[in-house]
Amino acid sequence: MNIKNQIKNILTDSANALGIENLDKLVVSFSNRPQLCDYQTNFAMIVGKPPMELAEKLVEKIGNVEGFEFSVAKPGFINIKLKDEVLNDYANYVDQDEDLGVEQLKEKKLVFFDYGGANVAKELHVGHLRSPIVGEALKRLHETMGNKTLSDVHLGDFGLQMGLTILQLKIDGFVDEFFKIDVDLNKIQIKGVTLDVLNEEYPKASKRKDVDEKFKAEADQITLYIQQQKQPYFEIYKQIKALSIKEIEKNYDMLNTTFDFYYGESDAYPFIEETINKFVDQGLARESEGALVVDVAREGEHIPIPKKSEDEPQRYKNPMPPAIIKKYNGGDLYATTDIATILMRNRDFAPNEIVYITDNRQVGHFEQVFRCCKLAGVSPKEQKLSHVAFGTMNGKDGKPFKTRSGETVKYKDVLNMLIEKAEAKLVENGIIGDKELARKIGVGAMKFGDLSNTVSRDYVFDIDKFLAFDGKTGPYIQYTIARINSILNKANFEGGNKIRVETQEEREIVLAILKLNSSYRVCYDAYSMNALCLSVFELASAFSTFYNNHKILSQTDEERKGAMLQLCLLVKNCLSKALYVLGIDTVEKM
Ligand code: ARG
């Protein structure tokens, strides 16, 4: 049941009858003056005739239609008000519908999501939070609207960090066993290397490589050995990776984020050769300063800006540097790895779309990768490649979130802080010692705070604001659901009644559900969840107003009471569904 389309059809018939053209300009939207009407269109103002006159004619032609009231407002708007019967029908339709009125996509696609992007042997930090938050929500949104999805965490498991970590472990004597002559590598298990050890070894090595060239060269060599599966390095690598993945999984679990695949960059390695050949064989690659590059700039891009002096570095207008697909000294092949991964995914799954979720510093990288894939036919023409680039989580000072001493905040520490703060809030409400409940609330608060922003924007990570139990926050939505649960429990209500919209407050609720349900599509098109966050909040507030102004449990008219409770149940279901899509848990009490 699509009310907007119904309105559009009525207007279209009227316009056709009057011989008015330009019907593609007919857009019906929610009213921005809800006191006056529920929907509006500015059609009469953009098709040329004197707008008021045209609007009057259109409305006159429509006359009386069932369910809707059309009227004209200066300077040429057509306002549409829904009659209670339409709202009633809509509410009962949503109540019965298995998708709760969330419109399903007409053409269903297979969409592959690449997010998370944790790096093996490196500790997750605050910069790793947004990808799983945004990625999980987008994936759930697609599923909710009928798409099939696949998801891969795409671990960074092949870079220099592995060589550095192993070299440091070797120097510090953690892996001596592996280097003894005649060892059976299948039988030795790395000892004494916990995650805490890894979390110390990598940063230590990372600092040293910047000041010690020999050390860096050795780490490069070990990185190459790993890529060549040379023993015992490869065995050490595998063991460290397994250890690290366990921890990474736990960290994502805390955020209600799961993946179909725990593939890594290393899984694309067997396809690198083939990938490079594709470019070489088709004459798409050229040599440049000892590397193999692919020109991806289009007309008007990457135009050299004349230098003012010889030693000034070359700058470009609309920069779009060539993609490097092979360096002759081995090493870093980030773009090639991503291209090879697309090759692999297309061979295995042939998705209609691949969506990447990373921070906005990688915009250039993905543009290069996507262009390369299209040029070489790694990605078929009709396949959509999307990059969702998110902004930075900032501290209250507007700068990237740091510890007091100026260091990057660890992922773990953010989660612990959220849980602690949520626990303290729960204590105020007399709930003590429920850590899992505190996690659900703390993580929900962060996610809602994050997803409420247009995805590309930076935002301020204000944990106290996010955790407020009222206002536009995750906990407020969770609280509203818990409150409805308690009403339904007290009434021993099990559903099965019809909804009847009788009061203004109930009207507002159904209108809020209408808006909520239309926001799924808005989010889908925008790859951003902010519209859903806003409308789920509006539904929760509409419910609160209703609840504050009307007695439900003490209603004596049983039919009326049943209808009201049924509406409560519907609100709960709609809110819960939206929270599910956002990746936020519901809670029984708080
Ligand atoms: N591991 C990368 C990093 O930490 C992110 C990976 C993003 N995904 C991708 N397919 N490149 O920056």
Boltz pocket constraint, residues with backbone or C-beta under 6 A from the ligand:
constraints:
  - pocket:
      binder: B
      contacts: [[A, 114], [A, 116], [A, 117], [A, 118], [A, 119], [A, 153], [A, 154], [A, 155], [A, 156], [A, 338], [A, 356], [A, 357], [A, 358]]
      max_distance: 6.0
